[in-house]
């Protein structure tokens, strides 16, 4: 810079009459001047610099002679509708002659000024572009002097310069940016919008310095163009209301509305699926698109208006699936008035499905209902259980059971009740999310059990066999329906019976079953049998029959009384009772003796019996000659032993044999020993004796020892010894 370059600052200084603002301006140019002085080193320049410093020193010393002027405070700057600016301020305390207002465009280097009286608190700056350009203003107080004095500068304010740009991927979001009126100031910015014509309408509010206006209908795309929209921002604080410049852009609504949220899907009483949801929070949504999952893909199925429930009655559409035949998976998207559709990110990730209930009775032989259904997914709160409801013949539904929800995809349930053939049973499943705020119901299904009836099933008769068990004969005219037989027994009429055993049924009739646990010599039993099908369910219970328990008592003088209970079941078909007396395993001549079915006792004289063992039993005789036998009782006689003392093998008594009565079968032992203690004969047969041979050779005439061992009928053990003479 040359001396001539410094002339302008000094000239401005002189014209401002010792304006203090010259000093910073002068000092800001000093570095450049020093560079010229010390690097170029022309003497004239250096001399001029010294002179300048002296002048500055003089000015500084002179300024201190004046009193400090009060500094005003700007409160607001506002762009008016005609493009001018209105500035306001507060009057500071102190003495001064007026105000000087400085203003300039934020893009200009120099300011313009206006002088105003000392009682003025606002003014209009006569510019024409206040609605399009940004301005900076500040204020000083002034004393006209001489000399003229200006106070320090007030706070600087800037009119709000608004810019509008596209902030979205398309053209559906207008971004507004602006500056604050004063740095650091706080307040609320009100956002206004209008079209080319009309008035501004407030659309939003913020405390920041930007705003995004998401366009909705009616700003829909028309061809390839949108709508010219104009924006203005108004700053509002306790001391200022300031409007910004006006900015515009061409925009149209291409913003995707937000997704609705599926609540639950259920099936109504008409068998139609109902889809329920919470509305999309987007304000301009006008309807919804309902989709279904087909295979691996989601396909649009139907559209609705602005509602939160859709009843799927679109049975004519190729995308329709009957929810009573299959589980249908639904999704949902929102559609705004400009035909923009939500992404589906929520519902396509968490779709909802109907509950498909299936049921049948064939698996369990048409006796019980088997149910199966799929899990319900994505309800919030989540499903925690499933209720099984049943209606019987049109009555009110009842809750049979509750099945806890797990991670399983499918659930099964078997109705515990035995179904009545021909009755109508209606089943339904309901999901429960814990508070019943959302319930999803399946379709109703009807089951009518129709099992093949078992028309005839009976315990034909029972009998004691071998005096150790009871055999039961069971018959049926539908043996192919029976899989197993349960045998039930009790000793006391009217008391609960106990299941004794389960037997396989061979699909034939009649069949014989045995109770090997029966204590036939201690009591009688009441029996019935139950037919089970292949699923283990009861088909039929038979009639009840009672076994015969025979007892014997000693009346004295060799007379004994037999008594027994009635065979119960045959009723009038019971013809008679036959009493048998058995001597050593053979029915004695003249027996059996019969008595009428009303007689249950018989007295017998046994004084002339010669058999080792005498027993009795009774048969109940049906009118078709079928019999039921009692247990066998033993004649309660004392054991006896008679042994001869000599025999001649070739004489009248050629065999030596003891005579034994009333001993226990199988306990008998008869042995012969010679004088040297050698065994020459032995037998367990009561009817066998010694013929005098030993090893096929005749034994010598001599005295021989014998031993007889046996148990009496009471179980007591006996051993008898003696001698016999063998004669020749």
Secondary structure, DSSP 8 states (H G I E B T S, - for coil): --TGGGHHHHHHHHHTTS-THHHHHHHHHHHHHHHIIIII--HHHHHHHHHHHHHHHHHHHHHTTS------EEEEEEE-TTS-EEEEEE--SS--SEEEEEEEETT-SS-EEEEEETT--EEEE--S-TTTS-EEEEEEEEE--SS-EE------EE----EEEE-SSSSSEEEEE---SSTT---EEEEEEE-SSS--EEEEEESSSEEEEE--TT---BTTB-EEEEEEEEEE-SS-EEE---EEEEE---------EEEEEEE-TTS-EEEEEE--S-TTEEEEEEEEEETTEEEEEEEE-S-SEEEE--TTSTT---TTTS--EEEEEEEETTS-B---TTTTTS-EE---EEEESGGGTTTS-EEEEE-----SS---EEEEEEEETT---EEEEEEE--S-SEEEEE--S---TT--EEEEEEEE-SSSSS--B---EEE---------EEEEEEEEETTTEEEEEEEES-GGG--EEEEEEESSTTS--EEEEEEE--S-SSEEEEETT--TTT---EEEEEEE-TTS-EEEE---EE---EEEEEEETTEEEEEE----S-GGGEEEEEEEEEETTEE-TT--EEEETT--EEEEE-TT---S-EEEEEEEEETTS-EEE---EE-----EEE--SEEETTSS--SB--EEESB-TT--EEEEE-TTS-EEEEE--TT--B-SEETTEE--SEEEEEEEEEEBTTS-EEEEEEEEEEE-
